[in-house]
Amino acid sequence: MHWLPPIGRVLRERLEMEEGAAPKRREPRWLTAGHLEQPPAMPLVITCVSTSHTGTKVPLLSFTSNTHSPSRHKVTSATAQDEGPLGLFAAKRPLGAAPVIRSEKRTYGKPTKPRLGLGAANSPQAAISGVSDTAPLVHNPTPARKPVEGYPLSGLSTGTLLRSLLITTISSHRALLIPALKTLSFLAKPGRTVLFDVDRNPVLHAILRKTFYDQFCTGETAAETRACVQRLKGLGFRGVILTYAKETVFDHLTQSAVEHGKVSGESVGGFDADIEDWKRGTLETAAQIEEGDYLAIKLTGAGRAVTTAFAANELPPQQMQDALDEIATVCKQRGIKIIVDAESTHFQKTIDHVTLELMRRFNRDGTAAIYNTYQAYLKHTPDNITNHLSEAAKDGFTLGLKLVRGAYILSDNRSLIHDTKEDTDNAYNYISQGAVKRCIGEFGGEGSESKPFPSVDLLLASHNKESLFAALKLHQERMKGNLPTVPISFGQLHGMSDQVSFSLLQAKSEGLEGPNVFKCSTWGTMGECLAYLLRRAVENRDAVLRTTDEHHAVKSECWRRMRSVFSV
């Protein structure tokens, strides 16, 4: 039984890493084993215990194996016991957390890394129930660092801070950013050889994983994604906005749809494999988040049949409509909100129609389970919102309003977009502050012709600090004055504008709860996420002033920590 201590150490280190702590590499003295009598076909039972300062052995963990071979040992079940005052999890498990952990099925002799997939372990049934064989339950961690008042980035770990310094250094210097953009664009093109395939070249995969991927994405597996989501919540965020990595991008030059991440499936006898694959991936994504989180869905990710219908201003195939109904039903039951992403104006008219129909069905109880996304850089957006407010008032549903500035300036018709950034800023502030005051267009005014403002839930997704804090201040003033307003939340992209996000978290007003702040991210294999990473890099190129400010903020926090170390 000489091989038991190494297995115990591996298990302990793995569990500590899943809890967000660095593994303690020391030979354990607390491992004992009880094995069943022969024949060897019967399972082996291993129990880990801790010895307290009084000499009492406290059970920590027990697991079973279906083989006695140390080279092929597989953990088939693991259960954390009542750990006691000096137990393995005593300093890490939040008060009241469930004491059961299910270990991922993995061979410790030859570790394998489960990839994002849709096989038996990731079946639609597993996704709907929120349980996946490849996604162990992860406890809510406590924050790795205690934030320092007045220093928004003080809550970030040093490793994350240094990675942010690298990324913002590249983003704020065109001499570095342009080559990075060209490299990502080259790698994102389909059909690359093994040398340039990010999923098959381990060196290339490791470089991207430790830089851009870990900065902007949650993980390549269900386990990694859940762990990242819990870390974000441990930093103080109310939740996450999670999306599936598969994308279909519309090429406005060729008037065609180009898919990223996966090869297009076939449509046989009215059954579209792309739509089914998209549905299963979306349900799998929903399984990684919890009540109160947001699931962001990109409808064009469902493939060519959907994009072709949207481009022709037609409803998507019935299979797609049924898939949306199933996804919305599952998320409604679990308390997860759905955001339908805005897309190119080539598709948006039909997307608006489909989303409003979902709102009519699922936003009937005074809160929004479905949100539509509105882009402030489009000149017609205020009028479009007014029309949707009219629909909500007429049919008695809550309008879920997510407001962004805009992301398709390269593909949208330039005449549809505001002429200047200032015009876009003014439109964003008019809509956001108007919603907070419950006064937009003909709704909520004081005149005799004004109409009552319908029920609205507001999500402001922006990296513009001035716009967000203006809306937050107005909302807090109205809450204190008992004036009518709307529920409001804020969101920024994972890995971007952390200074804005953490500043919002610290912007508490006396007598009021802190703002609801969310981080938006995606998950999937490296190849599936490349298009997403490329868009993040392009956004940083187009927002030079913001990325420069981010770089200065990250650099200042690094200097603050260095000074605090050397001053001790």
Secondary structure as UniProt FT lines:
FT   TURN            2..3
FT   HELIX           4..18
FT   TURN            19..20
FT   STRAND          31..34
FT   TURN            40..41
FT   STRAND          44..51
FT   TURN            53..54
FT   STRAND          57..65
FT   HELIX           70..72
FT   STRAND          77..80
FT   TURN            85..86
FT   TURN            88..92
FT   TURN            95..96
FT   HELIX           120..122
FT   HELIX           124..129
FT   TURN            133..134
FT   TURN            149..150
FT   HELIX           152..155
FT   HELIX           158..171
FT   HELIX           174..188
FT   HELIX           194..196
FT   TURN            198..200
FT   HELIX           202..208
FT   HELIX           209..213
FT   HELIX           214..216
FT   HELIX           222..234
FT   TURN            235..236
FT   STRAND          239..244
FT   STRAND          247..251
FT   TURN            252..255
FT   STRAND          256..260
FT   STRAND          267..268
FT   TURN            269..270
FT   STRAND          271..272
FT   HELIX           273..286
FT   TURN            287..288
FT   TURN            291..292
FT   STRAND          294..297
FT   HELIX           299..302
FT   HELIX           304..311
FT   TURN            312..313
FT   HELIX           318..334
FT   STRAND          337..340
FT   HELIX           345..362
FT   STRAND          370..375
FT   TURN            376..377
FT   TURN            379..380
FT   HELIX           381..395
FT   STRAND          399..404
FT   TURN            409..411
FT   HELIX           414..416
FT   HELIX           421..437
FT   TURN            441..442
FT   TURN            448..449
FT   STRAND          456..461
FT   HELIX           465..480
FT   TURN            481..482
FT   STRAND          488..493
FT   TURN            494..495
FT   HELIX           498..505
FT   TURN            510..511
FT   STRAND          516..523
FT   HELIX           526..542
FT   HELIX           544..566
//
